[in-house]
């Protein structure tokens, strides 16, 4: 979708698309967050859920983290929207570059192509992340290579999740729907979800063009043991040569 935007001009139809998108977004905190926290508690599972977050008049591509005991843990806002995403999403700040303690290790991650930002990855590694979640729209076999690289570079377990969507999943009244997708059975996103261990080996998946649930055993001690030979933010980091400064303060529009 282009939301009716070209360089130097926007259309009323595009603004109406954005209105619908905005009205479908999630307030954090809010009733939808409460509902997801309740689901986490009821089924005794941790949840990592991608949403479009509404804050004031701006939308953010956001990932929410939930614990069955603590409820809502926090969020990560995508630092840099990719390409045309900048028409509709704001940029996150360093305050949501966070990891969360869980019984199975320290949990965190990045969203979609910000996983290609080396300094953002380093910021997460420096917090001792053990289980890395990488939700994305990128549905290609190359993305699986990205997941494997992050796993081996960071000595982390990586859970990569991509949606599975066909043309039939798009509401028929979305402008330009038929021009964007060839038909009801045309793939918008084919999946390629996978789970990778700290050596870069694929434990489950990739799941392509089919619905399903991937399972794998995750042991944080395996990730930590793998850092004996390579710790990107420790003995292999050379802080005498390289330094990274990270601003983790919140950057609200008013202070």
C-alpha positions, -999 to 999 in steps of 0.1 A, spaced: 0 0 0 13 35 -8 -13 55 13 -17 78 -16 18 93 -12 43 104 -38 71 129 -35 55 163 -29 18 151 -27 -7 131 -7 -42 122 -16 -75 121 3 -79 84 -5 -45 78 10 -54 98 41 -85 76 45 -63 45 42 -41 59 70 -72 67 91 -83 30 89 -48 19 97 -46 42 127 -80 32 140 -69 -5 139 -37 2 159 -31 -8 196 -27 15 226 1 5 249 -10 1 277 -46 -6 268 -73 -32 266 -56 -52 239 -24 -54 260 -45 -65 290 -61 -92 269 -27 -106 257 -14 -105 293 -45 -125 304 -38 -151 276 -2 -154 287 -13 -161 323 -42 -185 313 -20 -207 292 12 -203 312 33 -192 283 55 -163 274 43 -142 244 62 -121 220 37 -103 198 41 -78 170 16 -49 168 11 -15 153 12 8 183 -7 41 184 9 68 205 -6 103 201 -9 109 164 20 86 154 22 48 147 51 26 156 61 -9 146 63 -25 180 69 -59 197 53 -66 231 67 -91 256 46 -110 281 53 -133 310 27 -157 326 37 -145 361 45 -108 356 21 -100 327 32 -73 304 71 -70 305 77 -42 281 81 -34 244 105 -27 216 98 -1 190 115 -6 156 143 19 154 143 26 117 113 19 95 124 5 61 118 23 28 81 32 24 74 23 60 86 57 69 54 71 54 33 56 82 56 47 112 77 68 136 112 58 147 118 42 181 144 54 205 171 36 226 148 33 256 132 2 242 165 -16 234 157 -40 262 160 -76 273 139 -94 299 148 -121 324 128 -153 320 132 -188 334 147 -199 301 172 -170 297 173 -134 288 148 -126 261 149 -98 235 153 -91 198 149 -68 169 123 -63 142 126 -71 105 154 -53 88 167 -36 118 183 -70 124 207 -58 97 219 -29 119 252 -41 133 253 -16 162 217 -24 172 226 -61 174 257 -53 194 236 -33 219 214 -63 224 244 -87 227 259 -64 254 228 -70 276 234 -107 276 204 -118 255 201 -156 252 169 -160 232 165 -136 203 131 -130 186 132 -117 150 97 -111 137 97 -100 101 79 -94 68 110 -107 48 98 -140 34 128 -154 16 154 -181 20 180 -154 24 163 -143 57 170 -178 71 207 -171 64 203 -139 84 188 -158 114 217 -182 113 242 -155 112 227 -137 142 226 -170 161 262 -177 155 275 -141 159 257 -135 191 258 -171 205 220 -170 209 190 -190 201 170 -172 174 133 -175 168 124 -161 135 87 -156 127 71 -143 95 34 -142 87 16 -165 62 -8 -144 42 -26 -148 9 -45 -123 -12 -77 -136 3 -66 -123 37 -68 -87 25 -102 -70 30 -118 -66 -5 -124 -29 0 -87 -20 4 -79 3 -25 -55 -13 -51 -59 -47 -36 -64 -65 -69 -35 -47 -85 -11 -56 -57 -19 -93 -56 -28 -116 -84 -57 -133 -68 -72 -149 -37 -45 -176 -36 -16 -153 -44 10 -153 -17 16 -120 0 40 -135 26 51 -172 24 65 -176 59 101 -189 64 97 -191 101 126 -210 118 144 -217 151 182 -216 151 206 -227 178 238 -207 189 260 -227 165 239 -214 136 222 -248 130 185 -248 122 166 -267 149 131 -263 133 117 -251 100 119 -232 79 81 -234 76 72 -223 41 37 -218 25 20 -238 53 5 -231 87 21 -247 117 38 -245 150 76 -249 154 90 -265 185 126 -267 198 144 -272 231 160 -239 243 187 -240 270 204 -207 279 234 -226 293 241 -239 258 242 -203 245 265 -192 273 288 -221 269 292 -212 232 307 -179 242 338 -196 254 353 -194 220 335 -163 207 319 -135 228 312 -105 206 309 -82 235 335 -97 258 369 -113 251 364 -110 213 353 -74 214 387 -54 216 373 -24 235 408 -8 233 401 -5 195 363 -2 192 338 16 214 300 18 211 280 46 229 243 38 233 217 64 243 190 44 262 170 74 273 135 80 262 130 108 237 95 121 241 85 151 219 82 173 249 103 175 281 
